Amino acid sequence: MPPAIHAEGLVKKYGDVVALNGMDLSVPEGTVFGLLGPNGAGKTTTVRILTTLVRPDAGHATVAGLDVVTQADRLRSRIGASGQYAAVDDHMTGAENLEMVGRLYHLGARRSKQRARELLERFDLTAAADRPVRGYSGGMRRRLDLAGALVADPPVLFLDEPTTGLDPRARAGLWDVISELVAGGTTVLLTTQYLEEADRLADRIAVVDHGHVIALGTADELKDQVGGDRIELTVAGAGDLAAARHALASFGEVRVDPAALHVTVPVTGGTAALTTALGLLAAERVTVRDAGLRRPTLDDVFLTLTGHEVTADKEPAR
């Protein structure tokens, strides 16, 4: 089957700033595709092009089989989008917000009201349905915003930093909703600054930097690109750091965090390597407070591939 989202060579410039520089994407139907990258990498600009809000300067893209430029009017009824900030009207009730979205999708008054009630129940907002949104918590506002993106039951959903600012419990609740949507056949393109979110939800992940994809694969494949297991340990004092670096140098590049008295080194051989390392440290009379073996995380992938930490993306000023 053709991909639900397909983009080739997307370019977008804002004056002298190049937001996208040859962005390529292919997202199969019924999957979650994660777009990860540092601030200014081009994630939000990509979403705005794919949702017909911005025209690319070069390249082309299709969503749900429709061209994002030449068939934009038809495409808008086939997609849903939830941005970094909840796009809800504070002076209207939750039900009125969703009914308004339904009318904008030309569902008609009766169907819009019915759909609003269905979604309010699905997102556990029935008790607050007739209350003005200005009294909603951040998690409730975010759930209402996502419900609005689903009013027309779109086959493709774009979520741009959907859980920014939410507490861990509210974030986990939205993760469950997204998983349910995908299980029902919805295709989701997700940008996020929370790497555990991509690790849990995304079937495939594209790491984006300087406006194009620099790495692509599953979470496990990306982790494998930056190496296998690592030993992490904490020593008793600053005087142990140099000795630990010397003792572990044979394993590979030793990274030291003096402030945290933390040492990290990549290894192969699993627990056997850890046993060997602890023996070498004992021989150097290094006092170890804590030690363990772990796999790389997506944080490690980011730091290795981009040299940056993940932050919320912001499109350059136009």
N, C-alpha and C positions, 0 to 999 in steps of 0.2 A: 504494500500500500504506500502511496505517496506520503511524505512526512506532513505532519500537521503544521509545522513551521519550517520554512526553508528560506535562508538568506545567503546571498553570494555577493561578496565584494562591496558591502555597504560602506559608504563614505559620507561623513557629515562634518562640515566646518562651520565655526562661528567666528567670522573674521579671521584672525591669524591662528585661532585655536582649532586644532584637529581633534574633534571628539571621537570620530570613528575613522579608522584607517584600514579598510578592507575586512570588515567583520563577516565571517562565515558561520552559519548555524544550520543544523538539521535536527529537528525534534520529532521522533516518532509519535504516533497517536497513542493516547492513553498512558503517557509517562510524565514524570516530573523532570524537568531540565533545569539545572541550577546554573546561574550566571554569577560568578564570584570574581571580585577584583578590588583593588584599592580605590580610594576616592579619586574620581575623575577618570576612571578607566574606560567609561563609555557604556556602563550597564543601563542607566536610565535613558540615555539617548537611544540605545537599541530598542528598549521597550516602547518609547514614544514613536519611533518609526514603525514598528510592527503593529502598533495600535492606531495608526493613521494620523497621529497628532502632529507629526513632523515628517517632511519629505526628505528622502536622502538626496545628497548631491550626486551620487553615483552608486551603481550596483542595483540589485533588485531583490525583492522578497515576496513570498506568498505566505498567507496564513489561511488555514482551512481551504486551501485550493484557490484562494482569491488574491489577486495582486494588490499590494498595500497602497499603491498609487492610483492605478487606472480603475480599480474596482473597490475603492475605499468606501463608497456609500453602502454597497452590498455587504462588505466585510464587517462594518460596525455592528450589524445585527447578529453576527456570528461569534463575537468575542465579548469577554468581560474583563474588567481591569480594576485593580485595587492598588492605589499608590502609596507613597510613603506616609501620607497624612490622610486621615479619614475624611472623605468627601461627603459629609452629611450636613444637613441644615439644622442648626441648633434650635431654631424657633419652631420647627415642626416635630411632630411625634415620630417615633420609630416607624409606625405603620404608615404614616403620611409620607415619610421619606421613600419607603419602598414602593408605595402606590404611585408616587410621582415618577420614579424610574420606570415602572411598568408602562405608564402613559407615554413616556418619551420613546419607549420601544414599540409603541402603537399596539399594545396588548388589549386596549379597551378598558373601560372603568371596572367592569365586573371581574374580568380575568386579572387585572392588576391588583384588585383588593384580595382576591383569592390567593394569588401568588405571594402577596405580602404576608398574609397570615401563615402560609405554609413555611416560608423562610423564617419568620419570627419564631415559630415553634422549633424549627430545625436548629436554630442558633441560640435556643434557650433565652429568648427575649420576649416571650409572650406576656409575662407579668409586667413588662415595661413598655408594651406596645403602644399604649395611649398616653405615655408621658413624654414631655418635650425632651429632645435629645441633649439639651444643655445640662440636664441633670444626670446624664449617663457617665459611668466610669470610663477610663481609657480602654479597658478591655471590651466593654459593651459597645463603645463607639466603633472599635475596630471590627467587631463581629457584625455590626450593622452595615459597615462599609463593604465587607466581604459579601454579605447577603445581597446588597445592591448590585454587586458585580454578577450575581447569579440569577437575577430576576428573569432574564430571557433564556435561562438554561443553556448558556453558550457551550459549544464543544471545546473552545480554547479559552483559557483563563491566564491573564498576566498578573502576577503578584510582585510588585516592586517594593521591597523592604516591608512586607506585610505585618511583621511583628515588632517593628521598631518602637521602643518605648514601653512595651508590655512587660509585666512581671512574669516570672517563670511559669506560674500556673496558667495565666491567660495565654501565654505563648504555646504551652503544651496543648491547651484546648484547641487552638487554631490548627496546630499540626494534625490533630485527630480529624478535624473537618476536611483539611486538604487531602489527607489519606483516603477518606471516604469518597471524595469527589473523583479522585483518580481511579479508585476501585470501580466506580460507576462509568468509567470511560472518558472522563474529562482529561484534556491535555493541559499541563500547567508549566508555564515558564516562570521561574522564581529567581529574583535577585534578593540577596540577603547579606547582612554583615555578621550573622550568627553562624559560625561554621558548623556547630553541632546540628543546626537546622538543615543545612545542605546534606550533612552526613546521614541524617535520619531519613530525609524525604526524597532526595534527588536520585533518580536512576542513573543519570549521567551529569557530569559537571564540566563546564567550560571555565577555565581561568582566563580572565580578560585583563590586559594591561596595554596602555597606550592605544586603545581603540581597536584591538584585534585579539583573537584567541591565541594564547601562548601555550596552553595545555588542555587536553580533552580526555575524558575517560570516566570510569566509575570512581567512587571515593577510594576504593582499594587500589585501583590502578594508579591513581595520582599519588597515593602514599608510597607505593612501590617505587615511583620515580625518584623520590628523595631518599631512598635507602630503606634498609630493613629495620631490625630492632635497634634500640638504643638503651644504654645504661644511663640512668639518672641517679645522682647521689648528692647528699648534702654532708659537708664535712664540719668538724667541730669549730674550727677557727680559720682566720685568714691565712695563718702560717701553713695550713695544710694544703692550700690551693696549688701552690707551685709544685709540691711533692706529688699531688694527685695528677696534675698535668703530665709530669714526667713519667709517672708509673703507668699511665694509660696511653701514652703516645703511640705505642705499637699497634693499637686498635684502629687509629685514624685520627681525624681532626677532633681535638678536645676543645669544647666550648665551656668557658668559665664565666659565671655571674658572681663577681666579688661581693656585691651587696647582699645577695641571698645565700652566699657560700655554697653555690650550686654548680655541679659539674655534669656535663653531658658528653657522651661519646658514642658514635655508631659502632655496632658490632654485628657479627654473624656467629651463629652457633647457639643462640638462645641462652638457656640457663647455664650451660657449660661455660660460656663466655663470661657470664656474671660471676661464677665461682672463681674463674681464673683471675678476673679483675680484682675481686676482693682479696685474693691471695697476694697479688702484686701491691695493692695498697697497704696491706698489713706489713709486707716486707719493707716498705718505705716509711712505716710507722705513721701512717695517715689515720687519724681518728674519724671514722665514718658514723654519722648520726642516723642516716637513712639511705637505703639503696634499693633500686628496683629496675626491672626490665620492662620496656613498653614499646609499642609500635609508634610510628610517626602519626601525627594528627594532621587535619587539614590546616591547622595553624602553621605547622612545620612546612607543609607544601607551599603555603603562601609566602612565608618568609624566604624560603629557598628560591621560588620561581620569580617573585616580584621584588623582594627586598623591602616590602611594606606590610603593615598590618591592614586588616580589612576594616574599612569605615564606610558609612553610608555614602552612596554616590550622589553627586550633585552635578547637574548639567551646567555647562558654562553659560554665563549671561549672554543673551542674544542682543 
